[in-house]
Amino acid sequence: MTEPPRLTWYRGSVLPYASLYHTLLRACELNGLLPRELAVMARPRDRHEAPRPFGGIDRERLATLLGEPAIKFRWATVDDAPAWLRSALFSYDTRICPLCLAEGYHTDLFALRFLQTCPVHAVPLRSHCRCGRAFMMILSDPDGPPGSCPCDRLRFFTPELCRRPRMTSANLQAMDQLVAWLDGMTCLAHSEAVAYQCFWTQELEPEEFLALSEAMGSPCPPGLQPHPTKNALRVVHGPNTIFHNDVCHQQAFADLDLREKASSYWSDAPAFSVYRAMARHFRRHVAPRATTWLEAPTAAVAAETLAHHPQAALVITEGLWARSVEPYVRLRRWPYRAPPAGVFGELSEQVMLHASISPPSREFSATHTWIAYHAAATALLQVWAYADKAVQEFLLGRGNALRHVEIASCPLRPWWGAKRRCDITRFVEPVIDCGEAWGIMSRTSKAARLFGVARRRHRRRRAIVAQWHSQGPGLTFSRERGWTVATAFTPANADIRKRRLLGQQDAGAMFWIYRETGGALVARLCDGRVQAIGETPRTAIKALRMALLRLRFLAPPY
């Protein structure tokens, strides 16, 4: 193997995080090479030492040509970031700092989104020359000499700066903070949808920058100050994952052997468990007994039942949500029935990718299951939000028919997992407005609930007493005094109970039993002006039976 020829270069003149293309253009100027010639020299080689036709720049080979250590080219391009991070954090525009360029320094990190000012000089970054052209720092630029704008009014370096920049490493402490923040971003846990670049928005919003910085425990670097428009994300603190606790938890889960107890139709993966729990919650608490008036989530039924049932829109939304999440849901629902033999439950690719963690880093191994459950819930709630929006637009006459709505291909907001030094996982998830079904339940205090119960009981007492007084005087029987005529006795409190009178021919007779202001117990018929008095509930009910028996002898038609 022959060593490549050394180029004319001043060692130590590559500053930290300097742009790779800026360094290559300087090398072309010093050695009298065309950009394409230097690109061929620094191109990756095959096993026969022949340049690969479509290869990029081999940094180790370039470091050998220039006599520089390869570590100097770290973060020389945005390609050092993962693919998902490049599309989410960086723009395609080349931006420069005029003061940095005047000192012979440029970095590709200026292309970071929401980075409007230079971290070193705090001056606005520029993406266009004075002539109006965008900066093109590429080796294949056919216009103009290397390292200048085609109008030749702006040069990226002078002959003096081409040899050795005036900027020093001590002046780049602000860039060190920015790179440390980017290194933390590369260590975030994320879903496979983000890794595969599918089913997600592929762009970070300003509020996500701030939420991720809070989760990582590091403030936003200088110059990177996004302005959030709304509070659209929240940070959830995970369990403390100390080593000896993790061993105990892993042993406990291994002893349970949950796979043998799981359903044969559903897998025991967290995404399936969360989906089944949400469907069960909706069926039992949000819209119970919905199958009695709705057999299938169709548009015709929705239009007819919306005016007669307040939960019609919710049930239509749940049907569209289930159809989008579970592709083969019609094999077991509408009506509910056992699925065919040999068929297993599946969820859509969209949900499964967002509920899967990639890469399975060792840092998140202890909280892998906890993150997986939160990730599945985040994806399912976003699908619900899409379904709710489609139903509301359809009911208002602005949307398409529900059978043509395709939610399984819509992009979802991503989630992120961050690990801090205290070994506590932070889960960053979008705040989703799911409306009436999955919104945050408003829980009042216990004192307020007791006050509400007492108020309803007193309102019921006043209504019952008013009904009694409207009936006028009636027959009152007691074993001591016999028959008298009196109005209804006033209850001492709101404890008025309605019971069925047993042991009579008309077993359907209902009566009220309560304590009157004098302390005695009163049993009064609900549909008749007959009441009896006793010292205890037993004696009062027994006196009412005796009174009805005597009335039959006195007045048989009663």
C-alpha positions in Angstrom: 0.0 0.0 0.0 1.5 3.3 -1.0 1.1 6.4 1.2 -0.8 9.3 -0.5 1.3 12.4 -1.2 1.3 15.1 1.4 -0.2 18.4 0.5 1.0 21.9 1.3 -0.6 22.7 4.6 0.1 24.4 7.9 -0.4 21.9 10.7 -2.7 22.9 13.5 -4.7 25.3 11.3 -7.9 23.3 11.4 -10.0 24.8 14.2 -12.6 22.7 16.2 -15.8 22.0 14.3 -14.5 23.9 11.2 -16.5 23.3 8.0 -15.1 20.4 6.0 -15.8 22.2 2.7 -14.2 25.4 4.0 -11.1 23.4 4.8 -11.1 21.7 1.4 -11.4 25.0 -0.4 -8.4 26.3 1.6 -6.4 23.3 0.6 -7.3 23.8 -3.1 -6.1 27.4 -2.9 -2.8 26.5 -1.2 -2.0 23.7 -3.6 -3.3 25.1 -6.9 -5.9 22.2 -7.3 -9.3 22.2 -8.7 -12.0 21.2 -6.2 -12.8 18.1 -8.2 -9.2 17.0 -8.2 -8.9 17.3 -4.4 -12.2 15.4 -4.1 -10.8 12.5 -6.1 -7.6 12.4 -3.9 -9.7 12.3 -0.7 -12.3 10.0 -2.0 -12.7 6.6 -0.3 -10.8 3.7 -2.0 -11.7 0.1 -2.6 -9.4 -2.8 -1.9 -7.4 -2.1 -5.1 -6.7 1.5 -4.0 -9.0 2.8 -6.8 -11.3 5.7 -6.0 -15.0 4.8 -5.6 -17.0 6.5 -8.3 -19.7 8.0 -6.1 -17.9 8.1 -2.7 -17.7 11.1 -0.5 -14.7 12.5 1.4 -12.7 10.1 3.5 -11.8 12.1 6.5 -9.0 9.8 7.6 -7.5 10.0 4.2 -7.9 13.7 4.1 -6.3 13.9 7.6 -3.3 12.0 6.2 -3.0 14.3 3.2 -3.0 17.4 5.4 -1.0 15.9 8.3 -3.8 16.6 10.8 -5.3 14.2 13.4 -8.7 12.8 12.3 -10.3 14.0 15.5 -10.0 17.6 14.2 -12.8 16.8 11.6 -15.4 15.9 14.3 -18.7 17.8 13.5 -17.0 19.1 10.4 -20.3 18.4 8.6 -23.8 17.8 9.7 -23.4 14.2 8.5 -22.0 13.5 12.0 -25.6 13.7 13.3 -27.9 10.8 12.7 -30.3 11.0 9.8 -33.3 11.8 11.9 -31.4 14.5 13.7 -30.2 16.1 10.4 -33.8 16.4 9.1 -35.2 17.7 12.4 -32.5 20.1 13.5 -30.7 21.4 10.4 -31.8 23.4 7.4 -30.5 23.1 3.9 -29.2 26.7 3.7 -25.6 27.6 4.2 -25.2 30.4 6.6 -22.1 32.4 7.6 -21.1 34.8 10.3 -19.3 37.8 8.8 -17.0 38.3 11.8 -16.1 34.6 12.0 -15.4 34.6 8.2 -13.2 37.7 8.6 -11.1 35.7 11.1 -10.9 32.6 8.8 -13.4 30.4 10.5 -16.7 28.8 9.3 -18.7 25.8 10.6 -21.6 23.9 9.2 -23.3 24.1 12.6 -24.5 27.5 11.6 -27.2 25.7 9.6 -28.9 24.7 12.9 -32.5 25.7 12.9 -33.6 28.6 15.2 -29.9 29.6 15.4 -30.3 33.2 14.3 -27.1 34.7 15.8 -23.5 33.5 16.0 -22.7 31.8 19.3 -19.2 33.4 19.3 -19.9 37.0 18.2 -23.7 37.3 18.8 -24.3 38.9 15.4 -27.0 37.8 12.9 -26.1 35.0 10.6 -26.4 35.5 6.8 -27.6 33.0 4.2 -27.3 35.3 1.1 -24.6 37.4 -0.4 -25.1 41.1 -1.1 -25.8 40.2 -4.7 -28.8 38.1 -3.5 -27.4 34.7 -4.3 -27.4 32.0 -1.7 -24.1 30.8 -0.4 -22.9 27.5 -2.2 -20.1 25.9 -0.3 -19.8 22.8 -2.4 -16.9 21.4 -4.3 -18.8 21.1 -7.6 -19.5 24.8 -7.9 -18.5 25.7 -11.5 -18.8 29.5 -11.1 -15.9 31.6 -9.8 -12.7 30.7 -8.1 -12.7 28.4 -5.0 -13.9 30.1 -1.8 -15.8 33.0 -3.2 -19.3 34.0 -4.3 -19.8 34.0 -8.1 -20.1 37.8 -8.0 -16.6 37.9 -6.4 -17.8 40.5 -3.9 -17.5 38.1 -0.9 -14.5 35.8 -0.4 -14.6 33.1 2.2 -10.9 33.6 3.0 -7.9 35.8 2.1 -4.4 34.6 1.2 -3.3 35.3 4.8 -6.3 33.5 6.3 -6.0 30.7 3.9 -2.7 29.7 5.5 -3.6 30.2 9.2 -6.9 31.6 10.6 -6.7 34.4 13.2 -9.4 32.6 15.2 -8.1 30.4 18.0 -9.6 27.5 19.9 -9.9 29.6 23.1 -12.5 31.8 21.3 -14.8 28.8 20.5 -16.0 28.0 24.0 -19.6 28.9 22.9 -19.3 26.4 20.1 -18.2 23.8 22.7 -21.5 24.3 24.5 -23.4 24.0 21.3 -21.6 20.7 20.4 -22.2 19.3 23.9 -25.9 20.0 23.5 -25.9 18.3 20.1 -24.1 15.3 21.6 -26.8 15.0 24.1 -29.4 15.1 21.4 -27.8 12.2 19.6 -28.1 10.1 22.8 -31.9 10.5 23.0 -34.1 7.5 22.8 -36.7 7.6 20.1 -39.1 5.5 18.1 -38.4 3.3 15.1 -40.6 5.6 13.1 -38.1 8.4 13.7 -35.2 6.1 12.9 -36.8 4.9 9.6 -38.0 8.5 8.7 -41.6 7.5 8.3 -44.9 8.3 9.9 -43.6 11.4 11.7 -43.4 15.1 11.1 -39.5 15.1 10.6 -39.2 18.5 12.1 -38.8 19.8 15.6 -40.9 22.7 16.8 -39.6 25.5 19.1 -41.3 24.1 22.2 -39.6 20.7 21.5 -36.2 22.4 21.7 -37.0 23.7 25.1 -38.6 20.5 26.4 -35.7 18.4 25.3 -33.2 20.8 26.9 -35.1 20.5 30.1 -35.2 16.7 29.9 -31.5 16.5 29.3 -30.7 18.9 32.1 -28.8 21.3 29.9 -29.9 24.8 28.9 -30.2 25.9 25.3 -26.8 27.0 24.0 -26.0 30.6 23.2 -27.7 31.9 20.1 -30.2 29.1 20.1 -33.3 30.7 21.7 -36.5 29.4 20.0 -39.7 31.2 20.8 -42.5 28.6 21.5 -45.9 29.4 20.4 -47.8 27.1 22.8 -47.1 24.6 25.5 -47.4 21.5 23.3 -45.1 19.1 25.2 -44.7 17.8 28.7 -41.9 16.1 30.5 -42.7 12.9 32.5 -40.3 11.8 35.2 -39.5 8.1 35.1 -38.8 5.7 38.0 -35.4 5.8 39.7 -33.3 3.0 38.2 -30.7 2.2 40.8 -28.9 -1.0 40.1 -30.0 -3.1 43.0 -33.6 -2.1 42.5 -33.4 -3.1 38.8 -32.2 -6.5 39.7 -35.1 -7.0 42.1 -37.6 -5.8 39.5 -36.2 -7.9 36.7 -36.4 -11.0 39.0 -39.9 -10.3 40.0 -41.1 -9.9 36.3 -39.3 -13.1 35.4 -41.0 -15.1 38.2 -44.5 -14.0 37.1 -44.2 -15.6 33.7 -46.8 -13.4 32.1 -46.7 -15.0 28.7 -48.5 -18.1 29.8 -51.3 -16.0 31.3 -51.7 -13.7 28.3 -54.5 -14.0 25.7 -53.8 -16.3 22.8 -55.2 -13.7 20.4 -53.2 -10.7 21.7 -49.4 -10.5 22.2 -48.1 -9.4 25.6 -46.2 -6.4 24.0 -46.9 -3.0 25.7 -48.6 -1.6 22.6 -51.2 -4.3 22.7 -51.8 -3.9 26.4 -52.3 -0.2 26.2 -54.7 -0.5 23.2 -56.8 -3.1 25.0 -56.9 -1.0 28.2 -58.0 2.1 26.3 -60.7 0.1 24.4 -61.9 -1.4 27.7 -62.0 2.0 29.4 -64.1 3.5 26.6 -66.5 0.5 26.5 -67.1 0.6 30.2 -66.8 4.2 31.3 -67.0 6.6 28.4 -69.8 5.1 26.3 -71.3 2.0 28.0 -74.0 0.0 26.3 -73.2 1.6 23.0 -73.8 -1.6 21.1 -77.5 -1.6 21.9 -78.1 1.3 19.6 -75.1 1.3 17.3 -74.0 -1.9 15.5 -71.3 -0.5 13.2 -69.5 2.9 12.9 -71.1 4.1 9.6 -71.8 7.6 8.5 -75.6 7.0 8.0 -76.0 5.8 11.6 -74.0 8.8 12.9 -76.2 11.3 11.1 -79.4 9.7 12.4 -78.3 9.1 16.0 -76.4 12.3 16.6 -79.6 14.2 17.2 -81.0 11.6 19.7 -78.0 10.4 21.6 -75.3 12.7 23.0 -72.6 10.0 22.8 -73.1 9.2 19.1 -70.1 11.2 18.0 -67.9 9.6 20.6 -68.9 6.1 19.5 -68.3 7.0 15.8 -64.9 8.3 16.7 -64.0 5.2 18.7 -65.0 3.0 15.7 -62.9 5.0 13.3 -60.0 4.9 15.8 -60.3 1.1 16.3 -60.4 0.6 12.5 -57.3 2.8 12.0 -55.3 1.1 14.9 -56.4 -2.5 14.4 -56.5 -3.5 10.7 -58.5 -6.7 11.2 -60.9 -5.3 13.8 -64.0 -6.3 11.8 -63.2 -10.0 12.4 -64.2 -9.6 16.1 -66.4 -6.5 16.4 -69.7 -5.1 15.2 -71.1 -7.2 16.8 -68.6 -8.5 19.3 -67.7 -12.1 18.6 -64.8 -14.5 18.9 -62.2 -14.1 16.2 -61.6 -17.0 13.7 -59.3 -19.7 14.8 -55.6 -19.2 13.9 -55.9 -15.4 13.6 -53.9 -13.2 15.9 -54.3 -9.6 16.9 -52.3 -7.0 14.9 -51.8 -3.3 15.1 -51.1 -0.9 12.3 -47.5 -0.3 11.2 -47.9 3.3 12.2 -48.6 2.5 15.8 -46.1 -0.3 16.1 -43.2 1.9 14.8 -44.0 4.7 17.2 -44.4 2.3 20.1 -41.0 0.6 19.4 -37.8 2.0 20.9 -34.8 2.5 18.6 -32.0 2.0 19.3 -32.3 -0.2 22.4 -29.4 1.6 24.2 -28.0 0.1 27.4 -28.7 3.4 29.2 -32.5 2.8 28.8 -32.5 -0.9 29.4 -33.8 -0.6 33.0 -36.7 1.7 31.9 -37.3 0.1 28.5 -40.8 -1.3 29.4 -41.8 2.0 31.1 -40.9 4.0 28.0 -42.6 1.5 25.7 -46.0 1.9 27.6 -45.8 5.7 27.4 -44.8 5.6 23.8 -47.8 3.4 22.9 -50.2 5.6 24.7 -48.8 8.7 23.0 -49.2 7.1 19.5 -52.7 5.8 20.2 -53.9 9.2 21.6 -52.6 11.0 18.5 -54.6 8.5 16.3 -57.6 9.3 18.4 -57.1 13.0 17.9 -57.0 12.4 14.1 -60.2 10.4 14.3 -62.0 12.9 16.4 -61.1 15.7 14.0 -62.3 13.7 11.0 -65.7 13.0 12.7 -66.2 16.6 13.8 -65.5 17.9 10.3 -67.9 15.3 8.8 -70.7 16.2 11.2 -70.2 19.9 10.3 -70.3 19.0 6.6 -66.7 20.0 5.8 -65.1 16.5 5.6 -65.3 13.5 3.4 -67.2 10.3 4.1 -65.7 8.4 7.1 -65.2 5.2 5.0 -62.7 7.2 2.9 -60.7 8.6 5.8 -57.2 7.2 6.1 -55.5 7.8 9.4 -53.0 5.0 9.3 -50.7 7.0 7.0 -50.8 10.3 8.8 -47.6 11.6 10.5 -47.5 11.6 14.3 -45.6 13.9 16.6 -42.5 12.0 18.0 -41.7 11.2 21.6 -38.2 11.4 23.2 -36.4 9.7 26.1 -33.6 11.4 27.9 -31.3 10.2 30.6 -29.9 12.6 33.2 -26.8 12.2 35.4 -29.0 11.3 38.4 -30.0 8.1 36.5 -33.6 9.2 36.1 -35.3 8.9 32.7 -37.3 11.8 31.3 -40.0 11.1 28.8 -40.9 14.0 26.5 -44.3 13.6 24.8 -46.7 15.9 23.0 -49.7 17.3 24.8 -52.7 15.9 22.9 -56.2 17.4 23.0 -58.4 14.3 22.9 -61.6 16.0 23.8 -64.2 14.5 26.0 -63.1 10.9 25.9 -59.5 10.9 27.1 -59.1 14.4 28.5 -57.9 15.0 32.0 -60.6 14.2 34.5 -61.6 17.1 36.8 -61.5 15.9 40.4 -63.0 18.1 43.1 -62.1 18.0 46.7 -63.8 15.6 49.1 -65.4 18.5 51.0 -66.9 19.8 47.8 -68.2 16.3 46.9 -69.8 15.9 50.3 -71.4 19.3 50.0 -72.8 18.4 46.6 -74.3 15.2 47.9 -75.9 17.0 50.9 -77.3 19.7 48.6 -78.9 17.1 46.3 -80.4 15.2 49.3 -81.9 18.4 50.8 -83.3 19.3 47.3 -84.9 15.8 47.1 -86.3 16.2 50.7 -88.0 19.5 49.8 -89.5 18.0 46.7 -90.9 15.0 48.6 -92.3 17.1 51.4 -93.9 19.4 48.9 -95.6 16.5 47.3 -96.9 15.2 50.6 -98.3 18.6 51.6 -100.1 18.8 48.2 -101.9 15.6 49.0 -103.6 17.1 52.1 -104.4 15.4 55.4 -104.4 11.6 55.5 -105.0 8.6 57.8 -102.4 8.1 60.5 -102.2 4.8 62.5 -100.3 3.9 65.6 -100.8 0.9 67.9 -101.1 3.2 70.9 -103.5 5.9 69.6 -105.2 4.0 66.8 -106.6 6.0 63.8 -106.2 9.8 63.5 -106.3 12.3 60.7 -103.2 14.4 60.3 -101.0 15.9 57.6 -97.6 14.4 56.7 -95.0 14.5 59.4 -92.1 16.8 58.7 -88.8 14.8 58.3 -86.1 15.6 60.8 -83.3 15.3 58.2 -82.8 14.4 54.5 -82.5 10.7 55.1 -85.8 9.6 53.4 -85.6 6.1 52.1 -87.9 4.4 49.6 -88.7 0.7 50.2 -91.0 -2.0 48.9 -93.7 -3.4 51.3 -93.4 -7.2 51.4 -96.0 -9.6 52.8 -99.0 -8.0 51.1 -101.3 -9.1 48.3 -100.1 -6.2 46.2 -96.4 -6.8 46.6 -95.6 -3.8 44.4 -96.7 -1.3 47.0 -93.9 1.2 47.8 -93.5 3.4 50.9 -91.3 6.0 52.4 -89.6 5.5 55.8 -88.0 8.4 57.7 -87.6 9.9 61.2 -89.9 12.8 62.0 -88.9 15.9 64.1 -90.3 14.3 67.3 -88.0 11.3 67.0 -90.5 8.6 65.9 -90.2 6.6 62.7 -92.9 7.1 60.0 -93.8 4.7 57.2 -95.9 6.4 54.5 -97.3 4.9 51.3 -96.0 6.5 48.2 -99.3 6.5 46.2 -101.8 6.8 49.1 -102.5 9.1 52.1 -101.8 6.4 54.7 -99.0 6.5 57.2 -98.0 4.6 60.4 -95.9 5.6 63.4 -93.5 3.4 65.4 -90.5 3.7 67.7 -88.3 1.6 65.4 -88.3 0.9 61.7 -89.6 -2.6 62.4 -92.6 -1.4 64.5 -93.4 1.4 61.9 -93.4 -1.1 59.0 -95.5 -3.6 61.1 -98.0 -0.8 61.9 -98.3 0.1 58.2 -99.1 -3.5 57.3 -101.7 -3.6 60.1 -103.2 -0.4 58.9 -103.6 -1.6 55.3 -105.1 -4.9 56.6 -107.7 -3.0 58.6 -108.5 -0.7 55.7 -109.4 -3.7 53.6 -112.1 -4.7 56.0 -113.4 -1.2 56.3 -113.2 -0.2 52.7 -112.7 -3.3 50.4 -112.4 -1.3 47.1 -109.2 0.3 48.5 
